[in-house]
């Protein structure tokens, strides 16, 4: 089976019905986040590259047809209309790393209706997860106020693939490295790491452990100092680093306790041992809130290692995201469900320095000073350009952050900017709504 079967069953049942009814005209679906999670002043678009990989390789094969048939308890022959289906459509998307706001499309898919429907689940899952993680990670970078942040999330991520994505998204948003060897190797980002408490416990004493570790690894080393008594661990580490000439570039890592107090005491011990260049790394359940507190307290911590809470976006682990049809066969469509109203028609988002973003119809000209966010990234089922390098995405992220108001960047109680809609989009929305309501009224009159 291929990834084509990684979908919700109703995508298959709808695609089959569309094919049976001959409904293969182009449809446009828009993927957006209705409302930002609490505690977020903005989002960072991510997941597009993974989605394009999926779409460009999509092909429903015989084993996929068998799987669909088994799930539906029907003979494979009934599902054969899906055999050989590939994605032949067009994708417009916000490049990874850019800031996006509530209601703004991250991505729009235009393809024959069965194709555009079948890919919904996979694409929505990729963008929702990665945008949530990237939006958490970038807040750690903001909270660290220039201090390096590194990723330690792999061991408690929601699976190895999620851990890989967390490492990648950390790098995209400004992290300095990751403990994930596979991600570091594949992505060309620095691998970082120290030792575990089990390593220290395996030796008769901390001194033996530190010396053995330093002998094994030439050059700078980082020693974990809080297995037993933290202050004594720092003293022993200082002695070993000095005796073995491992000072410049080396570090001690604090992983528990009152990190602000312990970092201050560690700094005093290291400076007293003539080791001012030995850095202090802090870890242990950190996220942007803890990092912000430590930075504001003036704790002498040089590097922050964030893991569990960031790798799962603990305070906002999901997005109110949606993938909704906005046009079929040239006809604008919308949803009127309570609290889930959508707006019709393919969209474009224009960013204007110092002014609100404008969500407009795709064919509208840019307002004065407006720059279009959505770019054509796939046409006729093929990418229009090579995948963006992490450095490009990181640069986009930094540039967009610089343009946000300070209230949106706050770690606590941020205020999210709101995009406005264009007059033409408002007019189309009102017209389509009225048409739907008129049709419903007409039908109710005809009811016996």
N, C-alpha and C positions, 0 to 999 in steps of 0.2 A: 504493500500500500504506500501511497505517497502522502504528502502533506495536504492534498486535496480533501482527504477525509477528516482532517482536523477542522471540523466545522460543526455548527449546530444542525440538528436534523431538519429543522424547518427551512434552512437554506436549501437543502436538497429537495424537499417537497415543493417549495415554491418554484425552484428552477425547473423541475419536471413539469409542473403545471404551465409555466410560461411557454416552454417548448411545445407542449401539447396544443396550446392555444395560438401558437404562431406569434407570440409576443417577444420578438427578438430585436425590436427597434432600440436605438441607443437610450440609455437611462443615465442620469447623473445622480450620484449619491454624495452627500456632503458629510464629512466626519468632523465633529466639533465637540467642545465641552460646554455644557449648558451653564453651569455655575462653578466657580472655583471652590475648592475645598476650604473649610475654615483654616485660617492661619496662612493662607497663600495670597500674595499680592500680584502674582503673575504665574505663568507656566513657561517652561522651556520645551519647545517642540522637539520631539525625538521619536524614533521608531520608523521613520520614513524609509531609511536605507534598508532595514530588514523587510519592510513591506514590499519594496521594489524587488528585492531578491526573490521573495515568494511569488510575486505576480509574474516575473519574467521566467520562472521555472515551472509554472503551473501547467499541468497536463493530466487530465483524468484518464487513467489507464484501466485495463481489464480488472486488476485487483481492486481498484477503487470502486468500480461498478459493482463488483461482488460484495464489497463491504456495505455500500449503500443499500443493495438489495436485501442483504441479511438484516440490516437495521430496520428496514421497512417490512420485512417478512413477505417479500415479493420475489418472483422469479427474476434472475438477472436480465432476461430479455426485456423486461419492463423498463429497466434503467439504461438500456443501451443508447438512448438519445443523448445521454451525457458523455458517452465514450469519446475520447479524443478532444474534449473541450479544453481550449487554451484561453489565456487572457489576451485579447487583441485590442484592448482599449487604450484610453489616454488617462494619465494621472497628472493633476496639478497639485502641488504641495508647498507648504511652508518649509524652507530648508531647515535641517536639523540645527539646533543651537539658537534659533531665533525666539524671542519673547512672543508669546501669544496670550490673548485675553479671552474671557468668557464670551461664547457665541461666535468666535472667529473660526472659520474652517481651518483645520490643520491640513486637510487633504480633501480633494474631490476626485472621484472616479467617474469616468464616462466610458461606457462599454455597452455591448448588447445586454439587454436586461438580465438574462439568465447568468451571464458571467459576473456582472456587477453585483448581483445578489449572492452568488455562491461564495464570493471572496470576503463577504462582510465580516464574518466572525474572526477569521485569522488576522485580517488587517486591523480591525478594531482592537483586538487583544494586544497586538504588537505596539500600536501607538499609545494605547491607554497605559499599559505597564511602563513603557520606557519614558513617556512624558511625565508620569508620576514620579519615577525615580530621579530623572534629571532635575525636576523641579525641587526635589528634596536636596539633592547633592549640591546644587548651586547655592542654596541658602547656607550650607556649611562653609563654602568658600567665602561668602559675604560675611558670615559671622567671624571667620578666622582673621579678617582684617589684614590680609597680606601674609599671614603665616601659612606655611605649606600644610595641605590636608592630604592624607593618603587613605586609600580604600582597604579595609579589613573585613569586608562583608561576606566573602564567599562561604565561610563555614556555616552561616546561619541564613543565607539567602533561601528563597523558595525554590531550591533546586540549582544544580550546577549551571544551567543555561541562564537562569536569572542572575546568578553570581557573575557570570561573564558579562552580561549586559550592564550590571551595576558598575563593574570596573570600567567598561567602555564609556558609560555615561558620566562617571566621575571625571575621567580624562577630558571628555567633551566640555564639561562645565568648569574645569580648572584645577582638578586634583593633580598632585605632583607624582603619584605613583600608586601601585596596587600590590597587594600580597598575592594576587592570583597569577601564578606562573603562566598558565595557558593564555590568559588575556594579555599579559605583558609581552609575551612572545609574539602573539598574533597581531597585536596592535602597535607594537613598537613603543611601548611606554615603560618607564622604569619599574622594575620589580623591587619591592621593599619587604623587609621582614626581620625578625629578631630570633627569639627563642621562646619556648613555652615554659610554664612553671614546672612541667614534668621533667624538663631537661635539668633544671636546678635540683629537683628532688632526687634525680638519679645519682647524683654525686654525694659524697660524704659531707661536703660543706659547700656553701656558696662560693667561697674562695676557689675551691677546686673546680667548680663548674665554670666560673668566669674565666679562669686561666686556661682551661681546656678549650673553651669556645674561642678565646682570643688566639690561642696557638693554631687552631684549625683554620681560622679565617684571617689571612693577612690583610692589612689595611684597616680602615675604620670599621668598628663593630658597635652594635647596640646591645646593651646588657639589661636584662629584665631584673629589676632590683627589689620587687615587693613580694617575693615568695614568702618570706618570714617577717623580718623587721625592716621596714623600708629605709629608714635612715641608716641603719647599719649596712644594708645592702648597697646604698650609695657610697658609703665610706669604703667598703670592700671593692666596689667597682672602680672607684677613683684610684685606689692603690694598684689594682691590676692594670688599668689603663696607663698609669704612669710607669710602672715597672716594666711593662712590655712595649712601651712607647707607642701606644695606640690612641693617643689623645686627640689631635686635630681631626675633625670629621666624625668622631665617635659620639655615642649618645648613651644615655640611660633612659629606660622606659618605665613610666609609672602607669599601673593598670588598675588601681583600686584606691579606695580611701578618699580623703579630702584632697583632691588634686591640687587646688590652689595652695593650701598650706604645705603639702608635701613638696610641691615644685619649688616653693620659696626656700624650704630647708635644704633641698637637694642643690639648688643653685649656690647657697651659702657654702655647703660642703665642697662642691666642685671648685668654686672660686678659691676657697681656702687651701685646696690642694694644688693650686696653680694650674687648674684645668678650665680656664674661661671659655675655651673653644668647644668643650664637650657639651653637646646639646641635650635638651630634655624633650622627650617624646611622651605624650599623654594618650592613653586609650582607656577603654572600659565603659561601654554603654554610652558613648558620646554621640550627640547629634548637634544640630545648629543651636538649640537652646542652651545646652551645656557649654558648648564652645563659646557662645556669646557671653555667658556668665563669667567664664574663665578669662576671656580677653578683657572684659570690662573691669574685672577685679585686679588686673595688672599681673596676673600669674606669669612667672617667667618660663612659659612653655614655648618651645620653638616649633614643634610640629604636632598636629592633631591627627590621630588615627581614628577614623569613624568606621563603624561596622554594622551591627545588627539593625539598629534603628533607621539607618540610612538605606541599607540594601533592601529593606521592605517598606520604605516610606511610612514608618510606624504611625505617625500622627495623621497621615492622609493616605492610606494604602490603596485608595481607588479614586477614579475620576467619574464624574457624572457625564460620561461621554456617550455620543450617539453617532450612528451612521444612518442617515435618513435620505430617502429619495426626494429630490427637489425638482426633477424634470424627467418626463418620459415622452419619447417620440415628439419632442418639441413643445410639449404641454407642461407649463409650470404646475407643480403640485405641492401641497403642504398638508401638515397634520394639525388638527384642531383639538386634540385631546387635552383635557384639563391639566395645566402646569407643564405640558409637553408640546406646546405649539411650536411649529417650525416655520421658517420663512421660505418661500418658493424661489426657484431659479438658481442656476450656477452663480457662484459668488467670486468676488475679489476683495481683498482687504488692503486698504491703503494706509500706510503709516506716515504721519506728518509730525515733524519735530516740534515739540512743545504744545501739540494739540491732540485731541482725541483721534484714535484710529477711526477709519470709516469702513464699514462693511457695505459693499456696493454690489450691484450686479456685475457679472464677469465682463460684459461688453461696455461698461461705463468708462469714460475717460478718467484719468487720474485727477483728483482735485489739486489745486495749487499746492505745490510742495510735497505731494503725496508720492510714496514709493510703493509699488505693488509687492505684497508678500508672497503670494502663491505663484510658483513658477512651473512651467511644463517640464516634468521630470521623466515622463514615459509617454510614448506615442506608438500606436499600432503594436502595443504589447512589448515594446523594447525601450530600454533606457535611452534618454536623449543625451546623456553625458556619463562619464566615469563617476563612480561613487565619490562623494566629497571626502577629503582627508580630514582627520580629526582636528588638525591645526586650523583648517578653514572654519569648521563648526565652532571651535573654541573662540576664534576671532569674532565670528558673528555674535556669539553669546556675550562676549565682553562688550562689544559695541552697543548691543541692544540694552544691556544693563545700564550702561552709561547714560542712555536716553530716558530711563524711567525716573519718575518723581521719587524723592527720598522716602515718602510715605509708603510706597509700594515695596521698597527694599527693606523695610523694618523687619527684624526677626520676630518681634512680638507685636500683635495687633496691626498688621500691615493694612493699608487701604488700597484696594485694587482699582486701577483706572478702568473706566468703562468705554467700550467702543460705541460709536453712534452709527446709525444706519442712514443710507442715502435716501433722498426724496424719491428717487425712482424705485428703490427697493420697497420703501414704505407703500408707494402707490400700487406696485404689483401685488404686495401682500394683501392690501385691502381689496383689490379687485378679485384675486383668487378666493379669498375668504368669502366675499359676497357671492361669488359664483357657486361655491359649495353650499352656502346657506340657502340660496335661492333654489338649488336643485333639491335639497332636503325638504324645503317647504312645499315645493311642487309635488314631490312624491307623497308627502303626508296628506295633501289635498286629494290625491287620487286613491288613497287607501279607502276601502269600503268601511 
